[in-house]
Amino acid sequence: MYREENRLPDKPGPFGKRHKPRPGGRGGPEGQSLLEMAVFLPMIFILVLALVYTGLCLNAKMELEAVAREATRVVTKSTGNGAIEAGMERAAQVAGQYGFNPAELDVKISGPYLSDTITPGRGSIVTAEVSYNFKLFGFPAIQIAGQNSEVIECWRSRDDPNSGGSCVPPDQQAQE
């Protein structure tokens, strides 16, 4: 946009030629705003991309915590042997429903009396830790983890002799 006030005087230049001003000449407010946009637009784009990536990472963490919650729920509600395997299978199933690759999922279930042949006892705490390498937009992978702990309630029926006992204190067991 050419403005009359930006016009140079009509006199010959140093080499005898008359200078004709260009519309939107150099150094005007239009050029300054273009330069400011060229400097700040990439920074704003990177900031928005970082916010989106952070939000997706937090969402993945909440989903992994839900996977861990389901794994502990299955282990604490099981009444027979194979509770750990059932919890791991449920974790893989839920992770697949959330869109995670179950082959890349790392699930660890721990607690007292946990083994392949012994189910956890009433009153014990079962903990599931789930981790996953989260990759997005070609960024480097970030390891995201979720954890959940759950107590096996004392009222749960554990008829299995390998269940690790009951919640009744030992001095009260003798009185029964």
N, C-alpha and C positions, 0 to 999 in steps of 0.2 A: 504494500500500500504506500503510495507516494504521497507525501505531505508537502505542502508549499513551504512550510517553515524549515524543512530539511534541505531545501534547494540551495546549492552553492551559487555564488555570484557568477554572472555571465562574463567572465573575463578569460583571456587566453591563459593556458597553463605555461609551465616553464619551457615547453618545447613548441610553443606556438599553437597548440591545439586547444580547442575549447572543450572544457570538461562537461560532460552530460551526466547528471546524477542518475543513478539507477534506483528504481523503486525498491524499497526495503533494503537500502544500502547497508554496508558493513558497520558494525558497532552500534546500530540502533537498538531500540527496545525489542524489536522482533528477534534479532540475533541473540540477544541476551537471554530471552525466555527459551529459545531453542537450545542454547547451551545449558541452561539450568535443567531443562527437561532431560537432556542427554546425560547429565551427571546424576540426577536424582532418581530417574525412572528405574535403572538397574538395581539401585539400592532398595527401592520400594518393592520391586519384584522379588529380590532375594529375601527380604523380610517377610513378605506374604508366603513365599515358599517354605521358609523355616517354620512359620506358624502352622501351616498345613501339615508339615512333616511331624512336628511336635504333637499335634492333635491326633494324628494317625498312630503314633507310637503310644500315646496314653490310652487310646482305644484298644490297641493290641494288648497292653498290659492288663486292662480290665477283663478282656476276653480270656487271657491266660489265668487270671485269678478265678474266673468262673470254671475253667477246666480243672484247676486244682481243687476247687470246692466240690465239683462233681466226683472227682476221684476219691476224696476223703469221705464223702457221703456214702459211696458204694462200699468202701472198706468198713466203715463203722456200722453200716446196716447189714452186712453179711453175717451169716450165722454158721458158716462152715469153713472148711479149708479152702484155699485158693482165693482169699480175699484180696491179696495184693494183685494177682493177675486180673481179677475182675475190675479192680480200680484202674489198672493200667489200660485195660481194654476200653473202659468207659471214658478215660481221659483222651485216648486216641479218637474215639467216636465223636466226642464233643468238639475236639480240636478240628476235626474234619468238617463239622457243621459250621464252624466259625471261619473256615477257609484256610486254615493252617495245613501244611503238609505234615501228616502224622509221622512220616519217616524222619523228619528233621526235628521232631519234638523230643525233648529230654524230660522224662518223668521220674521222680524219685519219691517213693513213699516210705516213710520211716515212723517208728514208734516202738514202745516196749512190746515184747512178745510177738513181734512180726517176723515171721519166717515162712517158708513154703508149707510147713506142716502144722503151724500153730496159728490160730486166729487170735487177734488182739483181745485182751481181757477187758471186762467192764471197768469203767473208770479210767482207762488209759487214754492217752492223747495220740491221735494219728495225724501226721503232718505230710502233706503232699507239696513238693516243689516242682514247678514246671518251668522250663526255659525254652526259648526259641530264638533263632537268629532271624531278625526282621530285616528284610531288604525292600527298598522302594526307590523308584526313580533313578536307579543306577548309583545311589549313594552307597557307601560301605555298610556292611551288615552291622546291626546293633543287637546285642543280646538282651532280650527282654525276659524278665522272670516274674512269675506269680506264685504265691504261696498261700496255703490255707491249712489251719489246724482245727481239728474237731475232736471233742471228747465223746467216748462211747458211754452213753447214759447207763446209769446203774440199773434202771428198770428194764433194760433190754434183756430178753430171754437168751441165755447162752447155755444150751444144753450140751454143747460140745465139751468133753472132758479136757481138751487141750486149750480151752478158752482163756486160761490164765487166771481163773478165780473169780471172785465176786467183789462187790464194793463194801461188803460188811467187814468192819475191822476184825482182826484176828481174835481179840479178847471177847467180842460178842459172838463169834462163830462157835466158840467152845460152849457158850451157854445154851445154844439152840439144840 
